[in-house]
């Protein structure tokens, strides 16, 4: 199956900007991905009513990843630059983030999604679009968050 906007030689645009993250609690690491949801035009509604499920995040680009489970980082604010080439078109954007936190002797991976649903971003072929994606971290304590399960590292070398 051939998808026209992915065809070889399709005009590409460039996104250049930063993700501005604020309000992080002390943590052991952070990963950030910018995810793209292509839509047919500027008036298209946000896909999934602005709340896409995790499995819908298939077109993502890593912006930042630093994890050191042995070291507590007090840094609350980050400005993380990125440059991403995209086929021209219209996209809704989301930031998918994981913050690694220690709490009462246990390690937690707090996953959050920040979906920008006001309107799609146009990526024009052959041009650069500059943007800032602001993310304010939720202020709930770990005790207030939903718990999806526990993962234990395996001492064996296989999956």
DSSP file (Angstrom, degrees, kcal/mol; ACC not computed):
  #  RESIDUE AA STRUCTURE BP1 BP2  ACC     N-H-->O    O-->H-N    N-H-->O    O-->H-N    TCO  KAPPA ALPHA  PHI   PSI    X-CA   Y-CA   Z-CA
    1    1 A X              0   0    0      0, 0.0     2,-0.5     0, 0.0     0, 0.0   0.000 360.0 360.0 360.0 130.9    0.0    0.0    0.0
    2    2 A X        -     0   0    0      5,-0.0     2,-0.6     3,-0.0     3,-0.1  -0.877 360.0-155.9-103.9 127.3    1.4    3.4   -1.0
    3    3 A X    >   -     0   0    0     -2,-0.5     3,-1.9     1,-0.1     4,-0.4  -0.909  12.7-144.2-102.1 117.2    0.6    6.4    1.2
    4    4 A X  G >  S+     0   0    0     -2,-0.6     3,-1.4     1,-0.3    -1,-0.1   0.843  96.3  51.8 -53.1 -42.7    0.9    9.6   -0.9
    5    5 A X  G 3  S+     0   0    0      1,-0.3    -1,-0.3    -3,-0.1    83,-0.1   0.612 111.1  49.1 -75.9  -8.4    2.3   11.8    1.8
    6    6 A X  G <  S+     0   0    0     -3,-1.9    -1,-0.3    81,-0.1    -2,-0.2   0.372  84.0 128.1-102.7   2.6    5.0    9.3    2.5
    7    7 A X  S X  S-     0   0    0     -3,-1.4     3,-2.3    -4,-0.4     2,-0.0  -0.232  74.0 -93.2 -60.6 145.5    6.0    8.9   -1.1
    8    8 A X  T 3  S+     0   0    0      1,-0.3    -1,-0.1     3,-0.0     3,-0.1  -0.359 114.4  22.9 -58.3 133.8    9.6    9.3   -2.0
    9    9 A X  T 3  S+     0   0    0      1,-0.3    -1,-0.3    -3,-0.1    -2,-0.1   0.406  83.1 149.3  88.1  -2.6   10.3   12.9   -2.9
   10   10 A X    <   -     0   0    0     -3,-2.3    -1,-0.3     1,-0.1    -5,-0.1  -0.403  59.4 -97.5 -61.5 139.9    7.2   14.3   -1.1
   11   11 A X        -     0   0    0     -3,-0.1    77,-2.6   114,-0.1     2,-0.3  -0.328  43.8-155.8 -63.3 139.1    8.0   17.8    0.1
   12   12 A X  E     -A   87   0A   0     75,-0.3   114,-4.2    -3,-0.1     2,-0.3  -0.858   8.0-159.8-115.9 151.4    9.2   18.0    3.7
   13   13 A X  E     -A   86   0A   0     73,-3.2    73,-2.6    -2,-0.3     2,-0.4  -0.709  16.6-126.0-116.2 174.3    9.1   20.8    6.2
   14   14 A X  E     -Ab  85 128A   0    113,-2.5   115,-3.3   110,-0.3     2,-0.5  -0.982   7.5-154.1-128.0 134.6   11.1   21.2    9.4
   15   15 A X  E     +Ab  84 129A   0     69,-3.2    69,-2.5    -2,-0.4     2,-0.4  -0.929  18.3 178.0-102.5 127.3    9.9   21.8   12.9
   16   16 A X  E     +Ab  83 130A   0    113,-2.8   115,-1.5    -2,-0.5     2,-0.3  -0.995  31.1  86.3-130.9 126.2   12.4   23.6   15.1
   17   17 A X  E     -Ab  82 131A   0     65,-2.4    65,-2.5    -2,-0.4     2,-0.3  -0.873  59.9 -88.7-178.8-148.2   11.6   24.6   18.6
   18   18 A X  E     -Ab  81 132A   0    113,-1.5   115,-2.8    63,-0.3     2,-0.6  -0.991  16.4-126.7-153.1 154.5   11.6   23.4   22.2
   19   19 A X  E     -Ab  80 133A   0     61,-2.3    61,-2.8    -2,-0.3     2,-0.7  -0.950  26.7-155.6-100.9 122.1    9.6   21.6   24.8
   20   20 A X  E     -Ab  79 134A   0    113,-2.1   115,-3.2    -2,-0.6     2,-0.4  -0.887  12.8-172.4-103.4 109.1    9.4   23.8   27.8
   21   21 A X  E     +Ab  78 135A   0     57,-2.4    57,-2.6    -2,-0.7     2,-0.3  -0.865   7.6 174.1-105.3 132.1    8.7   21.6   30.9
   22   22 A X  E     + b   0 136A   0    113,-2.3   115,-2.9    -2,-0.4    55,-0.2  -0.958  49.4  34.1-136.2 156.2    8.0   23.2   34.3
   23   23 A X        +     0   0    0     -2,-0.3     2,-0.2     1,-0.2    54,-0.2   0.700  66.1 163.1  81.6  21.6    6.9   22.1   37.7
   24   24 A X        -     0   0    0     52,-2.4    -1,-0.2    -3,-0.1     3,-0.1  -0.514  31.4-136.4 -73.2 138.0    8.8   18.8   37.9
   25   25 A X        -     0   0    0     -2,-0.2    48,-0.1     1,-0.2    -1,-0.0  -0.373  50.5 -62.9 -76.9 170.3    9.2   17.2   41.4
   26   26 A X  S    S+     0   0    0     -2,-0.1     2,-0.3    48,-0.1    48,-0.2  -0.298  74.8 172.9 -52.3 139.6   12.6   15.7   42.3
   27   27 A X  B     -C   73   0B   0     46,-2.2    46,-4.1    74,-0.1    74,-0.2  -0.905  46.7-132.5-149.8 170.4   13.1   12.8   39.9
   28   28 A X  S    S-     0   0    0     72,-4.3    40,-3.1     1,-0.4     2,-0.3   0.351  85.0 -22.0-109.8   0.4   15.6   10.1   38.7
   29   29 A X  E     -DE  67 100C   0     71,-0.8    71,-2.5    38,-0.3    -1,-0.4  -0.872  51.1-141.6 164.9 163.9   15.0   10.7   35.0
   30   30 A X  E     -DE  66  99C   0     36,-2.5    36,-2.4    -2,-0.3     2,-0.4  -0.994   6.7-170.7-147.5 135.8   12.9   12.0   32.2
   31   31 A X  E     -DE  65  98C   0     67,-2.1    67,-2.1    -2,-0.3     2,-0.4  -0.991  10.3-172.1-125.1 140.9   12.0   10.9   28.7
   32   32 A X  E     -DE  64  97C   0     32,-2.8    31,-2.9    -2,-0.4    32,-1.6  -0.998   4.8-177.5-134.8 134.2   10.0   13.1   26.3
   33   33 A X  E     -DE  62  96C   0     63,-2.2    63,-2.5    -2,-0.4     2,-0.5  -0.991  20.1-142.2-128.2 139.3    8.6   12.3   22.9
   34   34 A X  E     -DE  61  95C   0     27,-2.6    27,-2.5    -2,-0.4     2,-0.4  -0.899  24.9-161.4 -95.0 125.7    6.8   14.5   20.4
   35   35 A X  E     -DE  60  94C   0     59,-3.2    59,-1.8    -2,-0.5     2,-0.4  -0.880   3.7-148.3-113.5 143.4    4.0   12.5   18.7
   36   36 A X  E     - E   0  93C   0     23,-2.8     2,-0.5    -2,-0.4    23,-0.4  -0.902  10.1-170.4-115.0 136.1    2.3   13.4   15.5
   37   37 A X  E     - E   0  92C   0     55,-2.4    55,-2.5    -2,-0.4     2,-0.1  -0.925  22.2-144.2-124.9 102.2   -1.3   12.7   14.5
   38   38 A X  E     - E   0  91C   0     -2,-0.5     2,-0.3    53,-0.2    53,-0.2  -0.431  20.0-177.3 -72.3 137.9   -1.9   13.6   10.8
   39   39 A X  E     - E   0  90C   0     51,-2.4    51,-0.7    -2,-0.1     7,-0.0  -0.898  35.6-112.3-130.9 161.3   -5.2   15.0    9.8
   40   40 A X  S    S-     0   0    0     -2,-0.3     2,-0.3    49,-0.1    51,-0.1   0.713  83.7 -19.0 -72.2 -20.3   -6.6   16.0    6.3
   41   41 A X  S >  S-     0   0    0     48,-0.1     3,-1.3    49,-0.0    79,-0.2  -0.973  75.7 -74.7-171.0-177.7   -6.7   19.8    6.8
   42   42 A X  T 3  S+     0   0    0     -2,-0.3    78,-0.4     1,-0.3    -1,-0.0   0.682 122.4  49.0 -70.1 -18.4   -6.8   22.9    9.0
   43   43 A X  T 3  S+     0   0    0     76,-0.1    -1,-0.3     2,-0.0     2,-0.1   0.355  80.4 123.9-101.4   5.7  -10.4   22.4   10.1
   44   44 A X    <   -     0   0    0     -3,-1.3    76,-0.3     1,-0.1     3,-0.1  -0.413  64.0-117.6 -67.7 138.2  -10.1   18.7   11.0
   45   45 A X        -     0   0    0      1,-0.1     2,-0.2    -2,-0.1    -1,-0.1  -0.312  40.2 -83.8 -71.1 160.9  -11.2   17.9   14.6
   46   46 A X    >   -     0   0    0     71,-0.3     3,-1.1     1,-0.1    -1,-0.1  -0.440  51.5-111.5 -63.3 132.0   -8.7   16.5   17.1
   47   47 A X  G >  S+     0   0    0      1,-0.2     3,-1.8     2,-0.2     4,-0.3  -0.337  98.5  14.0 -64.7 148.7   -8.4   12.7   16.7
   48   48 A X  G >  S-     0   0    0      1,-0.3     3,-1.8     2,-0.2    -1,-0.2   0.786 129.2 -72.6  58.1  30.1   -9.7   10.6   19.5
   49   49 A X  G <  S-     0   0    0     -3,-1.1    -1,-0.3     1,-0.3    -2,-0.2   0.801  91.7 -58.1  54.1  31.3  -11.5   13.7   20.9
   50   50 A X  G <  S+     0   0    0     -3,-1.8    -1,-0.3    -4,-0.1    65,-0.2   0.597 129.1  88.4  79.5  11.1   -8.1   15.0   22.0
   51   51 A X    <   -     0   0    0     -3,-1.8    -3,-0.1    -4,-0.3    -1,-0.0  -0.517  59.8-172.9-138.6  68.4   -7.3   12.0   24.2
   52   52 A X        -     0   0    0     -5,-0.2    -4,-0.1    -2,-0.1     5,-0.0  -0.346  26.5-115.8 -66.9 141.7   -5.5    9.4   22.1
   53   53 A X    >   -     0   0    0      1,-0.1     3,-1.8    -2,-0.0     4,-0.4  -0.327  30.8-104.6 -69.6 160.4   -4.8    6.0   23.7
   54   54 A X  G >  S+     0   0    0      1,-0.3     3,-1.5     2,-0.2    -1,-0.1   0.856 119.3  59.0 -55.4 -39.1   -1.2    5.0   24.1
   55   55 A X  G 3  S+     0   0    0      1,-0.3    -1,-0.3     3,-0.0    -3,-0.0   0.654  95.5  64.3 -69.9 -13.1   -1.4    2.5   21.2
   56   56 A X  G <  S+     0   0    0     -3,-1.8     2,-1.8     1,-0.1     3,-0.3   0.608  76.9  93.7 -82.2 -12.1   -2.3    5.3   18.8
   57   57 A X    <   +     0   0    0     -3,-1.5     3,-0.2    -4,-0.4    -1,-0.1  -0.582  43.3 133.0 -82.9  81.4    1.1    7.0   19.4
   58   58 A X        +     0   0    0     -2,-1.8     2,-0.7   -22,-0.2    -1,-0.2   0.611  58.5  59.7-105.9 -17.6    2.9    5.4   16.4
   59   59 A X  S    S+     0   0    0    -23,-0.4   -23,-2.8    -3,-0.3     2,-0.3  -0.725  75.5 143.3-116.7  79.8    4.6    8.5   14.9
   60   60 A X  E     -D   35   0C   0     -2,-0.7     2,-0.4   -25,-0.2   -25,-0.2  -0.877  34.9-157.4-125.1 151.3    6.8    9.8   17.7
   61   61 A X  E     -D   34   0C   0    -27,-2.5   -27,-2.6    -2,-0.3     2,-0.3  -0.995  24.9-121.4-129.9 127.8   10.2   11.3   17.9
   62   62 A X  E     +D   33   0C   0     -2,-0.4   -29,-0.3   -29,-0.2     3,-0.1  -0.503  30.4 173.1 -70.0 128.5   12.4   11.3   21.0
   63   63 A X  E     +     0   0C   0    -31,-2.9     2,-0.3     1,-0.4   -30,-0.2   0.744  66.7   1.7-100.9 -36.2   13.3   14.8   22.2
   64   64 A X  E     +D   32   0C   0    -32,-1.6   -32,-2.8    16,-0.0    -1,-0.4  -0.992  53.2 173.7-156.7 141.8   15.0   13.9   25.4
   65   65 A X  E     +D   31   0C   0     -2,-0.3     2,-0.3   -34,-0.2   -34,-0.2  -0.823  14.2 150.2-154.3 114.7   16.0   10.9   27.5
   66   66 A X  E     +D   30   0C   0    -36,-2.4   -36,-2.5    -2,-0.3     2,-0.4  -0.914  11.9 166.7-144.3 116.1   18.1   10.9   30.7
   67   67 A X  E     +D   29   0C   0     -2,-0.3     2,-0.3   -38,-0.3   -38,-0.3  -0.992  10.3 162.0-134.9 125.6   17.5    8.3   33.3
   68   68 A X    >   -     0   0    0    -40,-3.1     3,-1.7    -2,-0.4     5,-0.1  -0.825  16.1-168.3-140.0  96.9   19.8    7.6   36.3
   69   69 A X  T 3  S+     0   0    0     -2,-0.3   -40,-0.1     1,-0.3    -1,-0.0   0.597  85.5  57.0 -66.8  -9.8   17.9    5.6   38.9
   70   70 A X  T 3  S+     0   0    0    -42,-0.1     2,-0.5     1,-0.1    -1,-0.3   0.588  99.5  65.1 -94.0 -12.4   20.7    6.1   41.4
   71   71 A X  S <  S-     0   0    0     -3,-1.7     2,-0.5   -43,-0.2    -3,-0.3  -0.949  70.6-142.5-123.3 125.2   20.8   10.0   41.3
   72   72 A X        -     0   0    0     -2,-0.5     2,-0.5   -46,-0.1   -44,-0.2  -0.706  16.4-154.6 -82.6 128.2   18.0   12.3   42.4
   73   73 A X  B     -C   27   0B   0    -46,-4.1   -46,-2.2    -2,-0.5   -44,-0.1  -0.913  11.4-168.7-105.9 123.7   17.7   15.4   40.2
   74   74 A X        +     0   0    0     -2,-0.5     2,-0.1   -48,-0.2    -1,-0.1   0.554  45.6 125.9 -86.5  -6.5   16.2   18.5   41.7
   75   75 A X        +     0   0    0      1,-0.2    -2,-0.1   -48,-0.1   -48,-0.1  -0.331  33.3 179.8 -61.3 121.3   15.8   20.3   38.4
   76   76 A X        +     0   0    0     -2,-0.1   -52,-2.4     1,-0.1     2,-0.4   0.692  61.9  47.3 -94.9 -23.2   12.1   21.4   38.1
   77   77 A X        +     0   0    0    -55,-0.2     2,-0.3   -54,-0.2   -55,-0.2  -0.956  58.3 176.9-129.0 140.8   12.3   23.2   34.7
   78   78 A X  E     -A   21   0A   0    -57,-2.6   -57,-2.4    -2,-0.4     2,-0.4  -0.981  18.6-160.8-135.8 147.7   13.7   22.2   31.4
   79   79 A X  E     -A   20   0A   0     -2,-0.3     2,-0.6   -59,-0.2   -59,-0.2  -0.941  21.3-172.2-125.6 109.4   13.8   23.8   27.9
   80   80 A X  E     -A   19   0A   0    -61,-2.8   -61,-2.3    -2,-0.4    -2,-0.0  -0.885  10.3-147.3-113.0 108.0   14.6   21.0   25.5
   81   81 A X  E     +A   18   0A   0     -2,-0.6     2,-0.3   -63,-0.2   -63,-0.3  -0.327  20.2 176.0 -74.1 154.5   15.3   22.0   21.9
   82   82 A X  E     -A   17   0A   0    -65,-2.5   -65,-2.4     2,-0.0     2,-0.4  -0.986  21.6-161.0-151.1 156.9   14.4   19.8   18.9
   83   83 A X  E     +A   16   0A   0     -2,-0.3     2,-0.4   -67,-0.2   -67,-0.2  -0.970  19.4 175.4-138.2 125.5   14.5   19.8   15.1
   84   84 A X  E     -A   15   0A   0    -69,-2.5   -69,-3.2    -2,-0.4     2,-0.4  -0.997  22.5-142.3-135.5 130.1   12.3   17.3   13.2
   85   85 A X  E     +A   14   0A   0     -2,-0.4     2,-0.3   -71,-0.2   -71,-0.2  -0.765  27.3 177.5 -89.8 139.0   11.7   16.9    9.5
   86   86 A X  E     -A   13   0A   0    -73,-2.6   -73,-3.2    -2,-0.4     2,-0.1  -0.978  36.3-101.7-137.9 147.8    8.1   16.0    8.5
   87   87 A X  E     -A   12   0A   0     -2,-0.3   -75,-0.3   -75,-0.3    36,-0.1  -0.454  58.7 -91.4 -60.9 144.9    6.2   15.4    5.3
   88   88 A X  S    S+     0   0    0    -77,-2.6     2,-0.3    -2,-0.1    36,-0.2  -0.247  82.3  83.6 -60.4 149.0    4.1   18.5    4.6
   89   89 A X  E    S- F   0 123C   0     34,-2.0    34,-3.4    -3,-0.1     2,-0.4  -0.957  78.0 -55.1 151.1-167.2    0.6   18.5    5.9
   90   90 A X  E     +EF  39 122C   0    -51,-0.7   -51,-2.4    -2,-0.3     2,-0.4  -0.906  49.7 176.6-113.5 137.2   -1.5   19.1    9.0
   91   91 A X  E     -EF  38 121C   0     30,-2.4    30,-3.8    -2,-0.4     2,-0.4  -0.996  27.5-142.6-141.1 140.1   -0.8   17.5   12.4
   92   92 A X  E     -E   37   0C   0    -55,-2.5   -55,-2.4    -2,-0.4     2,-0.3  -0.802  33.0-145.0 -89.6 148.5   -2.0   17.5   15.9
   93   93 A X  E     -EF  36 116C   0     23,-0.7    23,-2.8    -2,-0.4     2,-0.3  -0.849  19.4-178.5-118.8 151.8    0.8   17.2   18.4
   94   94 A X  E     -EF  35 115C   0    -59,-1.8   -59,-3.2    -2,-0.3     2,-0.5  -0.989  20.1-140.2-141.9 149.6    1.2   15.5   21.7
   95   95 A X  E     -EF  34 114C   0     19,-2.7    19,-2.8    -2,-0.3     2,-0.5  -0.959  15.2-163.4-105.9 126.2    4.0   15.2   24.2
   96   96 A X  E     -EF  33 113C   0    -63,-2.5   -63,-2.2    -2,-0.5     2,-0.3  -0.961  17.7-179.5-109.8 124.3    4.4   11.8   25.8
   97   97 A X  E     -EF  32 112C   0     15,-2.9    15,-2.6    -2,-0.5     2,-0.4  -0.920  22.0-164.1-128.7 147.6    6.5   12.0   29.0
   98   98 A X  E     -EF  31 111C   0    -67,-2.1   -67,-2.1    -2,-0.3     2,-0.5  -0.991   8.8-167.0-130.1 124.8    7.8    9.5   31.6
   99   99 A X  E     -EF  30 110C   0     11,-2.5    11,-3.2    -2,-0.4     2,-0.6  -0.951  13.0-145.0-112.0 125.8    9.2   10.9   34.8
  100  100 A X  E     +EF  29 109C   0    -71,-2.5   -72,-4.3    -2,-0.5   -71,-0.8  -0.812  26.9 176.2 -95.5 124.1   11.1    8.4   37.0
  101  101 A X  E     - F   0 108C   0      7,-3.0     7,-3.6    -2,-0.6     2,-0.4  -0.963  26.9-140.3-133.4 143.5   10.5    9.0   40.7
  102  102 A X  E     + F   0 107C   0     -2,-0.4     2,-0.3     5,-0.2     5,-0.2  -0.861  27.2 170.6 -99.4 136.7   11.6    7.4   44.0
  103  103 A X  E >   - F   0 106C   0      3,-3.0     3,-1.8    -2,-0.4    -2,-0.0  -0.924  64.5 -17.4-151.4 121.1    8.9    7.3   46.7
  104  104 A X  T 3  S-     0   0    0     -2,-0.3     3,-0.1     1,-0.3    -1,-0.0   0.880 128.1 -48.9  50.9  45.7    9.1    5.5   50.1
  105  105 A X  T 3  S+     0   0    0      1,-0.2     2,-0.3     0, 0.0    -1,-0.3   0.474 120.1 101.6  79.4   2.3   11.9    3.2   48.9
  106  106 A X  E <   -F  103   0C   0     -3,-1.8    -3,-3.0     2,-0.0     2,-0.4  -0.854  67.1-126.9-118.7 155.8   10.2    2.3   45.6
  107  107 A X  E     -F  102   0C   0     -2,-0.3     2,-0.4    -5,-0.2    -5,-0.2  -0.852  25.3-169.4-102.4 135.7   10.8    3.5   42.0
  108  108 A X  E     -F  101   0C   0     -7,-3.6    -7,-3.0    -2,-0.4     2,-0.6  -0.948  17.9-151.5-124.7 143.9    7.8    4.8   40.0
  109  109 A X  E     -F  100   0C   0     -2,-0.4     2,-0.8    -9,-0.2    -9,-0.2  -0.940  17.3-160.1-112.4 105.2    7.6    5.7   36.3
  110  110 A X  E     -F   99   0C   0    -11,-3.2   -11,-2.5    -2,-0.6     2,-0.4  -0.783   7.1-161.5 -91.1 111.4    4.9    8.4   36.0
  111  111 A X  E     +F   98   0C   0     -2,-0.8     2,-0.3   -13,-0.2   -13,-0.2  -0.806  13.9 173.6 -97.6 131.8    3.6    8.5   32.4
  112  112 A X  E     -F   97   0C   0    -15,-2.6   -15,-2.9    -2,-0.4     2,-0.4  -0.971  18.8-152.4-136.0 150.1    1.8   11.6   31.2
  113  113 A X  E     -F   96   0C   0     -2,-0.3     2,-0.5   -17,-0.2   -17,-0.2  -0.985   2.9-166.8-123.9 135.8    0.4   12.8   27.9
  114  114 A X  E     -F   95   0C   0    -19,-2.8   -19,-2.7    -2,-0.4     2,-0.5  -0.939  12.9-167.1-123.0 105.3    0.0   16.5   26.9
  115  115 A X  E     -F   94   0C   0     -2,-0.5     2,-1.0   -21,-0.2   -21,-0.2  -0.817  15.4-147.2-101.5 128.2   -2.2   16.8   23.8
  116  116 A X  E     +F   93   0C   0    -23,-2.8   -23,-0.7    -2,-0.5     3,-0.1  -0.801  33.0 159.8 -95.1  98.8   -2.3   20.1   21.9
  117  117 A X  E     +     0   0C   0     -2,-1.0   -71,-0.3     1,-0.1    -1,-0.1   0.308  40.0  96.3-110.6   7.4   -5.9   20.0   20.6
  118  118 A X  E    S-     0   0C   0      1,-0.3     2,-0.3   -73,-0.1    -1,-0.1   0.947 103.4 -28.7 -65.4 -47.3   -6.8   23.6   19.9
  119  119 A X  E    S-     0   0C   0     -3,-0.1    -1,-0.3   -28,-0.1     2,-0.1  -0.972  72.1 -91.2-162.2 157.7   -6.0   23.3   16.1
  120  120 A X  E     -     0   0C   0    -78,-0.4     2,-0.4    -2,-0.3   -28,-0.3  -0.407  38.1-121.0 -74.4 153.8   -3.6   21.3   13.9
  121  121 A X  E     -F   91   0C   0    -30,-3.8   -30,-2.4    -2,-0.1     2,-0.5  -0.781  20.7-135.3 -91.6 133.3   -0.2   22.6   13.0
  122  122 A X  E     -F   90   0C   0     -2,-0.4     2,-0.7   -32,-0.2   -32,-0.2  -0.799  12.7-164.0 -90.7 129.8    0.6   23.1    9.4
  123  123 A X  E     -F   89   0C   0    -34,-3.4   -34,-2.0    -2,-0.5     2,-0.3  -0.924  15.2-154.3-109.4 102.9    4.0   21.8    8.2
  124  124 A X    >   -     0   0    0     -2,-0.7     3,-1.6   -36,-0.2  -110,-0.3  -0.589  23.1-105.9 -81.7 138.5    4.6   23.5    4.8
  125  125 A X  T 3  S+     0   0    0     -2,-0.3  -112,-0.3     1,-0.2    -1,-0.1  -0.341 100.5  11.3 -61.0 137.2    6.9   21.7    2.4
  126  126 A X  T 3  S+     0   0    0   -114,-4.2     2,-0.3     1,-0.2    -1,-0.2   0.556 111.9  93.2  75.4   8.4   10.4   23.3    2.0
  127  127 A X    <   -     0   0    0     -3,-1.6  -113,-2.5  -115,-0.2     2,-0.4  -0.858  69.2-121.4-131.0 166.0   10.0   25.6    5.0
  128  128 A X  E     -b   14   0A   0     -2,-0.3     2,-0.5  -115,-0.2  -113,-0.2  -0.905  16.7-160.0-109.8 135.5   10.8   25.7    8.7
  129  129 A X  E     -b   15   0A   0   -115,-3.3  -113,-2.8    -2,-0.4     2,-0.4  -0.957   8.9-152.8-111.5 129.5    8.1   26.2   11.4
  130  130 A X  E     +b   16   0A   0     -2,-0.5     2,-0.3  -115,-0.2  -113,-0.2  -0.858  24.9 160.7-103.1 137.0    9.3   27.4   14.8
  131  131 A X  E     -b   17   0A   0   -115,-1.5  -113,-1.5    -2,-0.4     2,-0.4  -0.996  33.4-143.4-153.9 157.1    7.3   26.5   17.9
  132  132 A X  E     -b   18   0A   0     -2,-0.3     2,-0.7  -115,-0.2  -113,-0.2  -0.990  13.8-157.8-120.5 128.6    7.4   26.2   21.7
  133  133 A X  E     -b   19   0A   0   -115,-2.8  -113,-2.1    -2,-0.4     2,-0.3  -0.901  13.8-153.6-109.3 104.2    5.5   23.3   23.3
  134  134 A X  E     -b   20   0A   0     -2,-0.7     2,-0.4  -115,-0.2  -113,-0.2  -0.603  12.6-175.6 -83.3 136.0    4.7   24.2   27.0
  135  135 A X  E     -b   21   0A   0   -115,-3.2  -113,-2.3    -2,-0.3     2,-0.6  -0.988   8.7-167.3-130.9 121.4    4.2   21.4   29.5
  136  136 A X  E     -b   22   0A   0     -2,-0.4  -113,-0.2  -115,-0.2     2,-0.1  -0.949  27.0-127.9-108.6 118.5    3.2   22.0   33.1
  137  137 A X        -     0   0    0   -115,-2.9    -2,-0.0    -2,-0.6  -116,-0.0  -0.387  28.6-104.2 -68.3 137.8    3.7   18.9   35.2
  138  138 A X        -     0   0    0      1,-0.1    -1,-0.1    -2,-0.1   -26,-0.0  -0.299  22.7-141.3 -60.7 145.8    0.6   17.8   37.2
  139  139 A X        +     0   0    0     -3,-0.1    -1,-0.1  -115,-0.1    -2,-0.1   0.396  57.7 122.4 -93.9   3.8    1.0   18.6   40.9
  140  140 A X        -     0   0    0      1,-0.1     2,-0.1     2,-0.1     5,-0.0  -0.312  64.0-116.6 -66.0 149.2   -0.6   15.4   42.3
  141  141 A X    >>  -     0   0    0      1,-0.1     3,-1.1     4,-0.0     4,-0.6  -0.388  28.1-107.1 -75.7 163.2    1.4   13.3   44.7
  142  142 A X  G >4 S+     0   0    0      1,-0.3     3,-0.8     2,-0.2    -1,-0.1   0.834 120.1  61.9 -60.8 -31.4    2.2    9.8   43.6
  143  143 A X  G 34 S+     0   0    0      1,-0.2    -1,-0.3     4,-0.0     4,-0.1   0.784 102.2  51.8 -65.5 -25.7   -0.3    8.5   46.2
  144  144 A X  G <4 S+     0   0    0     -3,-1.1    -1,-0.2     2,-0.1    -2,-0.2   0.618  93.3  93.6 -85.3 -13.9   -3.1   10.3   44.3
  145  145 A X  S << S-     0   0    0     -3,-0.8     2,-0.2    -4,-0.6    -4,-0.0  -0.439  85.5 -99.7 -83.9 154.1   -2.2    8.8   40.9
  146  146 A X        -     0   0    0     -2,-0.1     2,-0.6     1,-0.1    -1,-0.1  -0.476  33.4-139.8 -68.5 140.1   -3.7    5.7   39.3
  147  147 A X        -     0   0    0     -2,-0.2     3,-0.1     1,-0.1    -1,-0.1  -0.917  19.3-177.5-107.4 119.0   -1.5    2.6   39.7
  148  148 A X        -     0   0    0     -2,-0.6     2,-0.3     1,-0.3    -1,-0.1   0.623  55.6 -69.1 -93.0 -14.3   -1.4    0.3   36.6
  149  149 A X        -     0   0    0      2,-0.0     2,-0.4     0, 0.0    -1,-0.3  -0.883  48.2 -81.2 149.3 178.8    0.8   -2.4   38.0
  150  150 A X        -     0   0    0     -2,-0.3     2,-0.5    -3,-0.1   -42,-0.1  -0.955  26.3-160.3-122.5 136.1    4.3   -3.3   39.1
  151  151 A X        -     0   0    0     -2,-0.4     2,-0.4     0, 0.0    -2,-0.0  -0.962   7.7-163.9-114.6 130.7    7.2   -4.3   37.0
  152  152 A X        -     0   0    0     -2,-0.5     2,-0.0     0, 0.0    -2,-0.0  -0.952  24.5-115.5-114.7 133.2   10.1   -6.2   38.5
  153  153 A X        -     0   0    0     -2,-0.4     2,-0.4     1,-0.1     0, 0.0  -0.363  29.2-127.2 -64.9 145.6   13.5   -6.4   36.8
  154  154 A X        -     0   0    0      2,-0.1    -1,-0.1     1,-0.1     5,-0.0  -0.744   6.8-152.5 -93.1 139.9   14.5   -9.9   35.8
  155  155 A X  S    S+     0   0    0     -2,-0.4     2,-0.2     2,-0.0    -1,-0.1   0.559  75.7  88.2 -85.2  -8.5   17.9  -11.3   36.8
  156  156 A X  S    S-     0   0    0      2,-0.1    -2,-0.1     1,-0.1     0, 0.0  -0.572  84.0-125.1 -88.3 155.9   17.8  -13.5   33.7
  157  157 A X  S    S+     0   0    0     -2,-0.2     2,-0.2     2,-0.0    -1,-0.1   0.460  81.8  75.5 -80.6  -1.8   19.2  -12.3   30.4
  158  158 A X              0   0    0      1,-0.1    -2,-0.1     0, 0.0    -4,-0.1  -0.571 360.0 360.0-110.0 172.3   16.1  -13.0   28.3
  159  159 A X              0   0    0     -2,-0.2    -1,-0.1    -5,-0.0    -2,-0.0   0.414 360.0 360.0 -96.4 360.0   12.7  -11.4   27.9
